Amino acid sequence: MIQLQDVTKSFGEKTLLEHVTWQVGDRDRVGLCGPNGTGKTTLLKMLAGFDEPDAGFIQKPNALTFGYLPQDGLAHSGRTVTAEASLALKPLLDLKAEMHALEDRLGDPAVNAQEHDALLHRYSDAQDQFRLGDGYQIDLKVATVLRGLGFEPEVQDQLTDHLSGGWQMRLALAKLLLSAPDLLLLDEPTNHLDLDARNWLEEYLVAYPRSVILVSHDRYFLDAVVTHIADLSLRTITDYHCNYSKYLGERDARLERLRDSKRRQDEEVQRVEDFINRFRYQATKAAQVQSRIKMLEKVERIEVPPERKRIHFQFPASAKSGRMVQELKGVRKAYGEKLVLDRVHLHIERGDRIALVGHNGAGKSTLMRMLSGEEAPDAGERNVGHQVVMQYFAQDEATRLEPALTVYETLSDGSPNNMVPAIRNILGGFLFTGDDVYKKAGVLSGGERTRLAVARMLLRPSNTLLLDEPTNHLDIDSKEVLLDALADYGGTLIFVSHDRYFVERLATKIIEVGNGKAILYPGTYESYLWSKAQGSAGASRASGASRATKAPAAPAAPAAPSYDERKRDNVEKKKRERALKALKDRVADLEARIADRERAIKEVEQTMSAPEFYGNHEASKPVLAQHQALMWEVGELLSQWEMLQSEAEQFSDLQNS
């Protein structure tokens, strides 16, 4: 597929890659990993042809197509979302336009017989290409990818000019997936995706029939998608043919062997140097000394990466809150005509660990602001419990840092005296080392400011934490520092995160926000997905529930169902059976209609194949139009059939489970 041959790449005095030979095969899905600054993004740019190696070369087939998604910076304007996404299928759109133009020419009586035959031949070829390229499925393909990445139907018809930066990058990703290149190069593709969109992208990439190379700080995403890991460190690339979790163990074992070899080498070098220093000026030992000096010059020194300290941190102690931490009663919030929260009821108790989930724009951040008290509801009540010490980490927390303070001063300001000795360790865990601690907060990049804001949060005492996407811009190691601290946190935790590994590790309850509601699901995120798949709420609804019970440590033995429960189950079962039958009837009806249209197409094509058909231009024109209309109709019917068939299969699986 693609090969690096003896590639070297430097920036100034820093060498990122040195004499690297590496290759990616067909259908490989590679995760690029390594510490920040080792050259992951640079490697992607070189593979995409946007940068060149200083030495060596990159070998790829002439016909290779690739698609590159940067971390940010892409924008679109002047078209609707659907029209912009459809440009990824431009060859098919051009073919479609050519077919329409050919139809017009074929129906023109001024066209002579010789040109008419040439046009007909080209039309036949174009139609075959269009059919083989699934041209009649364009609308379905575009709608499926846009829907999977979170674009609601009403948004798909809006102009791209109104999209935020994050949605612009989602659209760029949609175009890339629709273009289906031989090699996908993705730099942090999950940065702007919510959990639902990430789950969809995981499945899409696992089924992708070509090669993928990606950089991601989402551990769960890497585990789900990649077939092997390429580790960038010490100016070279080391392959690990496993997922990310196994890679961590294999990498640590390899580094331990490397350090052991380094220790033995250092001991041997020290022994030789001691001999040289001891006998350097003795004439009788001159030959032996020179021999050892030459031997040392030939030794290829083993290099090991600096050992990164594993930071374990605990939040500063805070007084315990009362059992009831916070209540929302009938809370309503709207922005103009858009109703975000509608009569929401929530009861949060001490020790709850709640993850808010829902698509972007569903109202998660609005609910967090309600809970934090930063924004008042339009209607309803918010009651805070006894002795609650709350800390709120907003999405824009990084912009709230005092720009005149240094990195160190930002953490020391307002921190308890007993936490000051931990500041240096905390900063190291969030990639602030050496002189970085003396930088002013105002000159830091967006990612650095976010890391600093998270580090500051860890030093403030509280018994209730509200965190709105704290993992944005954090690398995997920094996430682990935060995750370990939150796992040991003894207070109440409410958070929004699009990192599934983060949610899986922390949440014991899930609140799904959307359509004005906040629906509570006791249990882990995996349990929430299972409940959704079963089509059962499995939770108290915000409009009717007063409080939630904690998920039990182990499931209790099921009690025998009562008569009423059995009756209700039978009613529900019959409803599902009727719904499934209705779906199957619709599928069968579509199949009959498709078969009918295909028979009509064959009849029209038999008419078109007659030698005398094109002798009369006026007579042939409506037949050609009828043929094209039937082809488009079959394409549309097939799109409907695929969606209904998929829905019926899912419904059937649900019935059988």
Phi, psi and omega in degrees: 000295181208140185226142168260128180244106175053046186277135173234137179216129180229156169233108185063233180272354183266120178265122180270314179231138183223110178053051183267128171243125188202151179217155177238131183265174179295132178069011172290144172238105192253131172259120176276122181232162180147161180301158177302139177088006181273351173113021182296310180295322178299318179297316178300317181295323178292319179296327180278351179088009179271352177215156182242146174291153177287328178212160185079188181208162178249120184258126178214153179298148181299325184273003184295130173252144180223159175226130184242127176247110176286176180291325180196184174098359179264142180214153181227153179201161173088354179224166171286165180301314181296316181295321180293315180296324181295338179298339177297337179254033185304319177305320178289322178295320177296321179294321178298315179296320179296320179298318178296320179295320179296322178299318178297317180293320181295332179271002181274117181294344181283347181285128181285169187297318182295314179294324180299318179296319179296318179296320180295320179296316179294321180298319179297316179296315181297320181294321177296315178298318182296318180293315180295329178275012182057038181299329180284358179251013184305308184300319180295315180300311182297314181296322181296313181292316180297318179295320180297326181270009170100004178280113178290155183307321182290332179285328184298337180265001180273159178289143180291341181303333185269000182281143174287173180301320180295320179287330175298319179290326175298318180295319177299320177295319179300315180298321181295316180294321180293327181288341175048061179288166178294329182226116176266127178243109189239119179257103182055059183292341183268000185306321188250018184252142172278179186299317181298316180293323177296316179300319179294316181296322176306308182297321181297314183288326177298324180271358185295127188277008181233196186267148180224134170235126185220153171248131179208144174259015179259105186298316181297318180299315178298315180300322185283332192255312195280152175262335171203164184250136172252113184267119178262112176198153180053037173067019179219176180238129178242127181271139173232117185271074182194178177277184188293317183299316178291326178302320181302315179294315181294322179296315181296321178294319179296318180294324179295319176296321180295317180293324178296317177296322178297319178298314180296319179296316179299320179296318180293317178298318179296320179297317180293318179296323177298318178298315181297314181294327183287322187246014184304323187254018176257120184300325183291340182253007187302316182295318180293321179297313180298321179300317181288326177297315179295324179296318179296323180296333182271347182292128175270107187294132176285132180247134177236146178292151178300137182284120181274127181293138176273108185272125174246126189226144176239142178297148175298148184294148177216154178300146181286138179279171173291172184297316176273119181271314182199149177227139167245130181236112176060035184288133178232140178213130178224151173241103186065233180273352183273114178273118184263314179234132185230103178053054181275132175243129175219145175230116184248128182249160180304132179091352176298143176232096193248130173255130173269126180234163182147159183292161179302133181089001182285339179120014181297312181293325176298315179297321178297320179293325175298312182295325182280343183086003180288338180223135182272145176289156175289330179207160180096181184237151171233119181241129180256139183284183184288134172057035178278123175250105190257143172231128185244124177253106184276165177300325181261026183304326182298330181282351182268359179289147178283113187296336184279343181277148174284171178302314181294316181297326179300322181279323183286331181292114178089356179277147176300149183301324182288349179264349183302318179299339182274354187300314182299318179296317180298315180298320177297323179293338179248029169070023173256105184234161175057228183286355178303330185291346180262000176290147174286143180300331182292340182260001181284153174288170180301316179295320179294321180295322178296316179299320180293321179296320177295317180299320179297321181300324184294341185262358182261130180289141177195162172242002176217122181247132173241112187240119180255099180055059180287344185272356178301133176072007176267139173281174187298319181295319179294323176299322181295321177300311180296318183297315180298319180295318181289327179296328180269356183294129185269357183265203180264137186232126174231126187212157171243128176208142176260011177264111187294324179299319179298313181295317181299321184287329191254320193284135170247354173216149179238133171246118178269120182255133179166151179056035178081356185251165172223100188260128185265129177241107175296142178112183183282176178295324178298319178295322178299315179297321178297316180298319179296319181294328180282352180074019181245139180299315178061020184201169175280132178277145184300329183282343185231340185271142177265327178199162182252150173267153180289147178295131182293152181295325177216146182294136177283159178297133184291136177279155179295133182294143178284172179300317181297321179294318179296319179297316180296319179297320179295320178297314180297320180298317179295323177299314180296321179297319178294320179296319180294319178298319179298319178298314181296324178296319179294322178297315180297321179297317179296319179299320179294318180294321178297314179299320179297315180293323180293324175296319179296322179297317179298320179296318179295319181294328175296319177297317182292335183279351179294137183302325184274359187302316186272005177291329181249103184299318183294322181288327183283333186300309179295330179293317177298318179296320179296319180298314181295319179298319178295320179298315179294322180294319178296319178301316179294317179297321178296322177299314179297320181297317181298316181294316180292321179297317178297317179296320180294320179295317178296319179297319180295318177299321180296320179296322186277343184281000000 
